Amino acid sequence: MHPYRLFPTAVSLAVVVALTACNVPSPEGAGTDVAHTESPAAGQLDQPYEDVPPATAPPGSVMPGQSPATDSQAHWNGFGDAQFGMDDEQVKLVWPGELMGSAAEGSSCYHLSPAGQTDISRFAMMLEDGSFVRYSVSDEEIVAPGGGKRGMDAAQIDALYPGKVTSTAHKYVADGQYLRIEEGGGPHVLVFETDAAGTVTEWRVGLPPQVDYVEGCS
């Protein structure tokens, strides 16, 4: 007898048993795709396996493709779905709510404003000769095309519209100004009004000549 010859045999049996055990499917894992059970690669452990829905984004965060400036409904060619050139009925049809206003007897110019708005200067759409031609804003929450808004100073407006601002004296406010900006490649105009300290108090967008009416429809 040579006892030492039993050692290779025992090792071989152990290897066979181990290999057999590896090939036995688990009761709960039968048919499972191994690729789905792999661990995340290094450096990806902090990433979710599924896309996080928008509702779980932190409050106040900006979603891709958006910015505070572009979120405004104010555009060079209108406001929201109301486009310059529309008539009264078309504007009211696309506006999400009731609009109030009508032309005075003998006048072809008037303003439409959201129902319940106590101050017409907050937001008003001008119609003349049957067409929507301008809108005016004094609400500091509404952002003008290009990023300007009520409360900014003249220097900030110059920085937002470099080389495009033409300044003229205000007709009624001592040391106030009109900061006029023409749309690049388009017919529309944006006008900011400032007080004596150079702070924007209101602004308007529209077509000439109506956008330059100082007294509105008056």
JOZI-V252198 format. One line per field, one symbol per residue. phi: phi as a letter, one per 40 degrees, with the letter a starting at -180 (. if undefined). Layout:
BEGIN
phi->???
END
This chain:
BEGIN
phi->.bdcccccccccccccccccccccccdcbcgccdccbccccdgbcccccbcccdcccddgcbcdgbadccccccbcbibgccbdhccdccccccccicbbhaccdgbbbabbbddgccbccdaabcbbfgbcbabbbbccccccdghcadhcbdcccdccbcgbcbbbcccbbdgcbbbbbcccgbccbbbbbbcccgccbaaabicccccccccgcc
END
